[in-house]
Amino acid sequence: MWDISSIWQRLKPDVVMVLIQIAYAVMTIIYKLAINDGMSMRVAAAYRLICASAFTVLVALIFDRKNRAKITWSVLFKSFLCGLFGGSLFLNLYLVGLALTSATFMLVVINLIPAITFIMAVCFRMDKFNLRVAEGKAKVIGTIMGIGGAMLMIFFKGAEIHIWSSNTNLLHPHHNQNKQMATHHADFGKKLLGVSCALASSCSFSLWYIIQAKLNKEYSSHRSSAALMSTMGAIQGTIIALCFERDWEQWKLQNNLRILAVIYPGIVASGLVVIAMAWCIKMRGPVFASIFSPLQLLLVVIAAYFMLDEKLYLGSMLGAIVIVCGLYAVLWGQSKELKKKKMILEITRMPENDELVVISTPAISHDKVVQTYTSSAITKDNVVNEQLP
């Protein structure tokens, strides 16, 4: 007889991650509708960051009031950079790209972030190409596939794909009010700007991953770190919006759609979803959380086709498939590296007199540290440093 309670406990992280992807997909559609309604993208970004800052500061004050790590000037500077690349700059570029392209294209480009992060990590010497092991090859091949898929989407249109004839276009009521942001643009210059902003937003978020990793080593309080980043991003986003948006009517939340476009991303996407994702990462690890990203793309493609009357083309679909395959190749390589790093860490932390008998195990490699033992006893003192042939 099946134990419903134990089954639910095993499936709970999967259900939560599915709900997270649904929440993100809803946010993308709300943003697209708000932009079409005439809402300023910079004002939307500023309001979201302000809401996120208020929420994360409250959480940090409640949970970190007794054990908060010391805030140094170095921590403040890195938090400023995190707020810039993971907050204000990323959101402004993302929303401009969303306004000038389509919801589907933006989600496809966002799935390039793992590949772009790998390239940046190599440039900053935080990772390296290692084509002599399977996981190294997977990361390189996945990165190439991701870039190739993006190029395919940009330069190849192909035939239009028809799924259903009676679509509902929620953008239609405001089409005349904000025509240049409602659909794909005929003007090549605007298309090029939208594509550039989309790619730049992914590069910005990838750079945030790099800086955040350095900040985590220096400042261990993750809730306070998130509050610092959100506050820095809110200050930056507000300054950017005030510099470029002088029409005070844009700052007024004139209807329910604009109110929803401020509250939902700020509280749900940047608040509750972040907490839920942190729990999933704690339960199953970061790679588990990452593998659900293409689900958001699928949901947005379906919603945009049926609700926003976005057209599907062969080039876009083929490019999306190639990017998703590349994404999983990179994630597989990262997963293998994390497992090997964990095994090496466990071996090096073994007590002096403990022995671990390994029977017919393959060579374990991570960077330059390789343990090569077969049918022998492994102790803390006999870990050999060598490179796989």
Buried (B, 14 or more C-beta within 10 A) or exposed (E): EEEEEEEEEEEEBEEBBBEBBEBBBBBBBBBBBBBBBBBBBBBBBBBBBBBBBBBBBEBBEEEBEEEBBEBEEEBEEBBBBBBBBBBBBBBBBBBBBBBBBBBBBBBBBBBBBBBBBBBBBBEEEBBEEBEEBEBBBBBBBBBBBBBBBBEBBBEEEBEEEEEEEEBEBBBEEBBEEBEEBBBBBEEEEBBEBBBBBBBBBBBBBBBBBBBBEBBEEEBEBBBBBBBBBBBBBBBBBBEBBEEEBEEEEBEEBEEEBBEBBBBBBBBBBBBEBBEBBBBBBEEBBBBBBBBBBBBBBBBBBEBBBBBBBBBBBBBBBBBBBBBBBBBBBBBBBBBBBBBBBEBBEEBEEBEEEEEEEBEEBEBBBBEEBBBBBEEEEBBBEEBEEEEEE
